[in-house]
Amino acid sequence: MLSSLLWTPMDVIKQNQQASVVRVYSGVFDGLRKVHLQGGMQRGLLKGYCSMLSLECPFAAIQFGVYEWWKVECRRYMASNRQFAAPHFPLSPTSPASSLVEYSPRSLQGG
């Protein structure tokens, strides 16, 4: 949601520039200044913020849910396949990276 606060003003400037036949702004900062002078913050720079949130919130919720589901499925797949049972590089159970690998008695014996 914070990214939308930063992205919306840039999107407003881009859309104004695309909708105009002639060049409206000489650059980004000129665009920010002119849009702010014409409409202020709420009616100028953040115009369209609510519509952007209405797109981003459902997308973020779906993306997060799918990511969490996929993470669980990958762990199940790796646990059920024998080739993923043992770590690909030797680690001792006390090394700092050992928390990244789940050890089981079978994986430690190599079989």
PEURVEN-V875521 format. One record per backbone hydrogen bond with DSSP energy under -0.5 kcal/mol. CO is the residue of the C=O (numbers start at 1). NH is the residue of the N-H. If there is no record, write none. Layout:
# PEURVEN-V875521
{{CO,NH} {CO,NH}}
This chain:
# PEURVEN-V875521
{{1,5} {2,6} {3,7} {4,8} {5,9} {6,10} {7,11} {8,12} {9,13} {10,14} {11,15} {12,16} {13,17} {14,18} {15,19} {16,20} {27,31} {28,32} {29,33} {30,34} {31,35} {32,36} {33,37} {34,38} {35,39} {36,40} {39,43} {40,45} {41,46} {44,47} {46,49} {48,52} {49,53} {50,54} {51,55} {52,55} {52,56} {53,57} {55,59} {56,60} {57,61} {58,62} {59,63} {60,64} {61,65} {62,66} {63,67} {64,68} {65,69} {66,70} {67,71} {68,72} {69,73} {70,74} {71,75} {72,76} {73,77} {74,78} {75,79} {76,80} {77,81} {81,84} {82,85} {82,86} {92,95} {95,98} {96,99} {97,100} {98,101} {101,103} {104,108} {105,109} {106,110} {106,111}}
